[in-house]
Structure formats: structure tokens, C-alpha cells
Amino acid sequence: EGKISRIITVDAALKLEGEETGSVNEGVGVAMGGPGVQRWKIEKLAAEMGIPIDAIAIKMSEKEAISPMKKKIFDSIEEARESILRAIKRAPLGSRVIVVGVGNTCGIGNNKDYIKKIEDEIKEEEKKKSKEKGK
């Protein structure tokens, strides 16, 4: 009882030439950048315990990863959410699943009201950019 049946990790991933910003990819293993020590430890322990790990990656450039969120990235939320739900459904009904959001989420709130605020700000920024291009 209380055994974890699945781990789902979500992180940004560097897009390759020709890939679209905000595209969502699914894979196996821990989605986590950096030197890999933490990733290795999590994967080793999960393998020993027979816990599958899913990776969900939202593609963006290095610059986009450290800049205010672009609309294309925000628009990928629903696709990423659907990927998470598919992974959850692969776990036995009633079992425990860990969803790990990896990376820099500073400034992002944890409720729907805050997400709506972010969406409004992104849309406003897009309008400003469109007006500037039209001048």
C-alpha cells in the first residue's frame, strides 16, 4: 500500500533546428537538464523499484527558456496537459503517481486565477508586438 506506480517528469527541452517552439515530445526517463547526477539517481532508484518514468518535454530555444514566456509556449500547455493525462492513465486505477515539474518556474502561481492572469499578460504583449510591427 502507498507504492508509487509511475513517475511523470515535465521540463523544457532545447529545440533542434526546424522544430517549433512549444512543440511537446513524450519519452521515457527523467526529463531534467543539467549534468545528470540527479536524473541518474532518480532513474536508478525507480528502475530498482520497478517504477516506470515518463518524460514530457516542451521545446524551446535557450533564449526562450530564460526569457518571459512566449505565446507559443503558453499555447502548448493544453498539449502538455493531455500528455500528462495519457501517462497517468497508464498507471493502475487508484494507484499513486508522482508528477514532477522540473526547471525554473519562478513567478508562476499555483492556481487557475494566476494562470489566467499570465495568459492575459501574454496576449497583451502579443498585441503590443503586432502594433509595433505594423508601424
Secondary structure, DSSP 4 states (H G I P E B T S, - for coil): ---EEEEEEEEEEEPPTTPPTT-EEEEES----SSSHHHHHHHHHHHHHT--EEEEEEEE-HHHHTSSPPHHHHTTHHHHHHHHHHHHHTSPTT-EEEEEE-S--TT--SSHHHHHHHHHHHHHHHHHHHHHHH-
